[in-house]
Amino acid sequence: MKKQDKKLLAFIFVLAAFLRVLTLVAAYTGLKTLPFKHSFPYVDAVLEKYGSPLFWSWANFDGVHYLMIAREGYIFGLTQAFFPLFILLVRFSGKIVKNPLAAGLLLNHLFFAVNLYVFYKLIRLDFKKEVGLWTLIFLSFFPTSFFFLSLYTESLFLLLVFSSFYLWRKKRHFMAGLVGALASATRITGIFLVPAFLHEARKSEKSQISKYLSAFLPSIGLLGYMWYLKSRFGDPFLFAHVQEGFGGGRQTDKLILLYQVFWRYFKMVLTVERNNPLYFTVWLETGSTALFLALLFFAYFKKVRKSYLIFAGLAYFLPTLTGTFSSMPRYVLGLFPGFIALALIEKRAFRLAWLALSLFLLFVCTAMFTRGYWVA
């Protein structure tokens, strides 16, 4: 192994270890200071059998759905919103270690470390070393980065996206398409690798039919899941149609424009009581959405690769079309050009100030999430 790779792996290990320690301290602080918000009945039925809340709280909210589907299949209401690849991995690995929650968390710790490595390699194709390292720092300590180490799909999904783009950049187009298919079997936004790759194929000097065919391969994961939903439940778009059942003001029967959603959140800022935990969440959702809109524009002017921006831009707008910014503080973790844009702001004072703010919010958000308060 090259000396550079050894240093990079050591750096990634420090990032991952620090994130794990910080979030555990935050969870313990929350356990001692915040009453548990028993918003849903799943704690008694599913999670508490796993022992300490310092363990099972990393499967709060969506995590419990992954556990239930891994154990029982898609037999509960609303579960069709969750795409199958991560669930299958939790099911099979859970049979090996006899504990699906532990298996899923171990997988995500591994996925997180590997995706930092692949992400760095991807960044270095276009930018210098300093930008790559700071991008990893900003991604690792974003206010909602605890999701990478929780029972969620963020770590797996980003690993597949980064790997797919990296393979394409290395001219291994067919493999890039196949990995992209796994991404769209993990989250719906994986389908946006298709237009990103089509742009890459179009701009290349020697456009070949094989490149265009490879560019469409990421659609296989989504189409396969739609075929399953059609065969099993009679509705290939059931993953979208069940979204309204989760609340949060999400609508799937019509498209709502971005400015309308911002206006709705502006009114919420004025009307929600400030002593209500929801007030913090409203600001977090509004702030993260506005921030990444600005960062994606900044990334465009900084000439971040257009295919990355096509992927991220579509992934940004899709959830907002349902009329809410609910979950956006988590969804923006996948908008990786935004983190590159942050790293391209080379003023040391800005970097340190942003990092300090992120670490503070990460601590607060982790404590709230592990105690049952909605963050994203």
C-alpha positions in Angstrom: 0.0 0.0 0.0 1.3 3.5 -0.9 2.3 5.8 1.9 -0.4 8.3 0.7 -3.1 5.7 1.0 -1.9 4.8 4.5 -2.1 8.4 5.6 -5.6 8.7 4.0 -6.9 5.6 5.8 -5.5 6.9 9.1 -7.2 10.2 8.5 -10.5 8.5 7.7 -10.2 6.3 10.8 -9.8 9.4 13.0 -12.8 11.1 11.4 -15.0 8.0 11.8 -13.8 7.4 15.4 -14.3 11.0 16.4 -17.8 11.0 14.9 -18.7 7.8 16.7 -17.4 9.0 20.1 -19.0 12.5 19.7 -22.4 11.1 18.8 -22.2 8.5 21.7 -21.4 11.3 24.1 -24.3 13.3 22.7 -26.7 10.4 23.0 -25.6 9.8 26.6 -26.1 13.5 27.4 -29.6 13.3 25.8 -30.4 10.2 27.8 -29.6 12.0 31.0 -31.2 15.4 30.2 -34.1 14.9 27.8 -37.3 13.0 28.5 -38.0 10.4 25.8 -40.6 11.5 23.4 -42.8 8.5 22.9 -44.2 9.6 19.6 -44.7 6.2 18.1 -45.7 2.8 19.5 -42.6 1.0 18.1 -40.4 1.4 21.1 -42.2 -1.1 23.2 -43.0 -3.4 20.4 -39.7 -3.5 18.5 -36.8 -1.6 19.9 -36.7 -2.1 23.7 -35.9 -5.8 23.3 -32.5 -4.7 22.1 -31.5 -3.5 25.6 -30.0 -0.1 26.3 -31.4 3.0 24.6 -27.8 3.9 23.9 -28.0 1.0 21.4 -31.5 0.8 20.0 -32.0 4.6 19.7 -29.8 4.5 16.6 -32.8 2.9 14.9 -35.3 5.6 15.8 -38.0 6.6 13.3 -37.2 5.1 9.9 -34.7 2.6 11.4 -37.5 0.6 13.0 -39.2 0.2 9.6 -36.0 -1.3 8.2 -35.9 -3.8 11.1 -39.5 -4.7 10.7 -39.3 -5.2 7.0 -36.1 -7.2 7.3 -37.9 -9.5 9.8 -41.4 -9.7 8.3 -41.2 -8.4 4.7 -43.5 -5.7 3.2 -46.6 -6.7 5.2 -47.1 -3.5 7.2 -48.7 -0.3 6.0 -46.5 2.4 4.5 -43.4 0.1 4.5 -43.3 0.1 0.7 -41.8 3.6 0.9 -38.5 2.0 1.9 -36.4 0.6 -1.0 -35.2 -3.0 -0.6 -31.4 -3.2 -1.0 -30.4 -2.1 2.5 -33.2 -4.1 4.0 -31.9 -7.3 2.3 -28.4 -6.6 3.6 -29.8 -6.2 7.1 -31.8 -9.4 6.8 -29.0 -11.6 5.6 -26.3 -10.1 7.8 -28.7 -10.3 10.8 -29.0 -14.1 10.3 -25.3 -14.4 10.6 -24.8 -12.4 13.8 -28.3 -13.2 15.2 -29.0 -9.5 15.7 -30.3 -7.5 12.8 -29.9 -4.2 14.5 -26.2 -4.9 15.4 -25.6 -6.2 11.9 -27.1 -3.1 10.2 -25.1 -0.8 12.4 -21.9 -2.6 11.8 -22.5 -2.5 8.1 -23.1 1.2 8.1 -19.9 1.8 10.1 -18.0 -0.1 7.4 -19.9 1.6 4.6 -19.2 5.1 6.0 -15.5 4.5 6.2 -15.3 3.1 2.7 -17.4 5.9 1.2 -15.1 8.5 2.7 -12.2 6.8 0.9 -14.0 6.5 -2.4 -15.3 10.1 -2.1 -11.7 11.4 -1.6 -10.5 9.5 -4.6 -13.4 11.0 -6.7 -12.6 14.5 -5.5 -9.0 14.2 -6.3 -9.8 13.6 -9.9 -10.6 17.4 -10.1 -9.2 19.1 -7.1 -6.2 19.3 -4.9 -5.5 17.4 -1.7 -6.6 20.1 0.7 -10.0 20.4 -0.9 -10.5 16.6 -0.7 -9.6 16.5 3.0 -11.8 19.4 4.0 -14.7 18.0 2.1 -14.4 14.8 4.1 -14.3 16.8 7.3 -17.4 18.9 6.4 -19.3 15.8 5.4 -18.3 13.8 8.5 -19.4 16.5 10.9 -22.5 18.0 9.3 -25.3 18.5 11.9 -27.1 15.3 10.7 -24.1 13.1 9.9 -25.0 10.8 12.8 -27.3 9.2 10.3 -24.3 7.6 8.7 -23.8 5.5 11.8 -27.5 4.9 12.4 -29.8 2.3 10.9 -30.5 4.4 7.8 -29.5 4.1 4.1 -27.2 7.2 3.9 -23.9 5.4 4.2 -24.7 2.6 1.7 -26.4 5.0 -0.7 -23.5 7.5 -0.8 -21.0 4.7 -1.2 -22.8 3.4 -4.2 -23.2 6.9 -5.7 -19.5 7.8 -5.2 -18.4 4.4 -6.6 -20.6 4.7 -9.6 -19.3 8.1 -10.5 -15.7 7.0 -9.9 -16.0 4.0 -12.1 -17.5 6.2 -14.8 -14.7 8.7 -14.6 -12.3 5.7 -14.9 -14.1 4.7 -18.1 -15.6 1.6 -16.7 -19.0 2.6 -17.9 -20.8 -0.8 -17.6 -19.6 -1.4 -14.1 -20.6 2.2 -13.2 -24.1 1.5 -14.5 -24.5 -1.7 -12.5 -23.4 0.0 -9.3 -25.8 2.8 -10.1 -28.6 0.1 -10.4 -27.8 -0.8 -6.8 -28.0 2.8 -5.8 -31.5 3.1 -7.3 -32.5 0.0 -5.4 -31.5 1.7 -2.2 -33.1 5.2 -2.7 -35.2 6.6 -5.4 -32.7 9.4 -6.0 -30.3 6.9 -7.4 -32.3 7.1 -10.6 -30.8 10.6 -11.2 -27.5 8.9 -12.0 -29.1 8.2 -15.4 -29.3 11.9 -16.6 -25.9 12.5 -15.0 -24.3 9.7 -17.0 -26.1 10.7 -20.2 -24.5 14.1 -19.8 -21.1 12.4 -19.4 -21.7 10.3 -22.4 -22.8 13.3 -24.5 -19.9 15.5 -23.6 -17.2 12.8 -24.2 -15.1 13.1 -27.4 -15.9 9.6 -28.5 -19.6 9.0 -27.8 -20.4 5.3 -28.2 -23.6 3.4 -28.1 -22.2 1.3 -25.2 -21.8 4.4 -23.1 -25.5 5.4 -23.6 -26.7 1.9 -22.8 -24.5 1.9 -19.6 -26.0 5.3 -18.7 -29.4 3.7 -18.5 -28.4 0.8 -16.3 -29.0 2.7 -13.0 -32.7 2.6 -13.8 -32.7 -1.2 -13.3 -32.9 -1.0 -9.5 -35.9 1.3 -9.5 -37.7 -0.6 -12.3 -37.1 -3.9 -10.5 -38.7 -2.5 -7.3 -41.6 -1.1 -9.3 -42.1 -4.5 -10.9 -42.2 -6.1 -7.5 -44.7 -3.6 -6.2 -46.9 -4.1 -9.3 -46.8 -7.8 -8.9 -47.4 -7.9 -5.1 -49.6 -4.9 -4.5 -50.9 -3.9 -7.9 -49.3 -0.4 -7.9 -45.8 0.2 -9.3 -45.8 3.7 -7.7 -46.9 2.6 -4.3 -43.5 3.8 -2.8 -44.7 7.3 -3.7 -48.4 6.9 -3.0 -47.8 5.9 0.7 -45.7 9.0 1.4 -48.7 11.1 2.6 -49.3 8.6 5.4 -46.1 9.6 7.1 -47.5 13.1 7.8 -45.2 16.2 7.7 -47.5 17.9 5.2 -46.2 15.8 2.3 -48.4 15.7 -0.8 -48.1 13.4 -3.8 -51.2 14.3 -5.7 -49.8 17.6 -7.0 -46.5 19.4 -7.5 -45.7 22.3 -5.3 -43.0 24.8 -6.3 -40.0 25.6 -4.3 -40.9 29.2 -3.5 -44.3 28.1 -2.2 -42.6 25.7 0.3 -40.3 28.5 1.4 -43.3 30.7 2.0 -45.0 28.0 4.0 -41.9 27.6 6.2 -41.6 31.4 6.6 -45.1 31.4 8.1 -44.3 28.4 10.3 -41.2 30.3 11.7 -43.6 33.1 12.7 -46.3 31.0 14.2 -44.7 28.0 15.9 -44.1 28.6 19.6 -40.4 29.1 20.4 -40.4 26.7 23.4 -41.7 23.9 21.2 -38.9 21.5 19.9 -40.6 21.8 16.5 -39.4 25.4 16.3 -35.8 24.2 16.2 -36.7 21.6 13.5 -38.5 24.2 11.4 -35.3 26.3 11.4 -33.1 23.3 10.7 -35.2 22.2 7.7 -35.4 25.7 6.3 -31.8 26.5 6.9 -30.4 23.3 5.4 -32.6 23.6 2.4 -31.7 27.2 1.8 -28.0 26.5 2.5 -27.7 23.8 -0.1 -29.6 25.7 -2.7 -26.9 28.4 -2.3 -24.1 25.8 -2.2 -25.2 24.1 -5.4 -25.2 27.4 -7.2 -21.8 28.2 -5.8 -20.5 24.8 -6.9 -21.8 25.6 -10.4 -19.8 28.9 -10.5 -16.8 27.1 -9.1 -17.0 24.6 -12.0 -17.7 21.5 -10.0 -18.4 18.8 -12.6 -21.8 19.3 -14.2 -22.8 15.6 -14.0 -22.5 15.8 -10.2 -24.6 19.0 -10.2 -27.3 17.3 -12.4 -27.5 14.4 -10.0 -27.5 16.7 -6.9 -29.9 19.3 -8.3 -32.5 16.7 -9.2 -32.1 15.0 -5.8 -32.6 18.4 -4.2 -35.8 19.3 -5.9 -37.6 16.0 -5.9 -38.6 16.0 -2.1 -39.4 19.7 -2.2 -42.1 19.1 -4.9 -44.2 17.3 -2.2 -44.7 20.7 -0.4 -42.4 20.2 2.6 -38.8 20.4 3.7 -39.3 17.5 6.1 -36.2 15.2 6.2 -34.2 17.7 4.1 -31.5 18.1 6.8 -30.9 14.4 6.2 -31.4 14.4 2.4 -28.8 17.1 1.9 -26.1 14.6 3.0 -26.4 13.1 -0.5 -25.9 16.5 -2.2 -22.2 16.0 -2.3 -21.3 18.9 -4.6 -22.4 21.2 -1.8 -19.7 19.8 0.5 -17.1 20.2 -2.2 -18.3 23.8 -2.5 -17.8 24.4 1.2 -14.3 23.1 0.9 -13.6 25.4 -2.0 -14.1 28.4 0.4 -10.4 28.5 1.4 -10.5 31.1 4.2 -9.3 29.4 7.3 -11.5 31.5 9.6 -14.6 30.4 7.6 -13.6 26.8 7.8 -13.0 26.8 11.5 -16.2 28.8 12.2 -18.3 26.5 10.1 -16.8 23.4 11.7 -17.5 24.7 15.2 -21.1 25.5 14.3 -21.5 22.1 12.7 -20.1 20.2 15.7 -22.4 22.1 18.1 -25.5 21.4 16.0 -24.4 17.8 15.4 -24.2 17.3 19.2 -27.7 18.9 19.7 -29.3 17.0 16.8 -27.9 13.7 17.9 -29.2 14.1 21.5 -32.6 15.0 20.2 -32.8 12.2 17.6 -31.8 9.5 20.1 -34.5 10.7 22.5 -37.3 10.6 20.0 -37.4 14.2 18.8 -37.9 14.6 15.0 -34.8 16.1 13.4 -34.9 14.7 9.9 
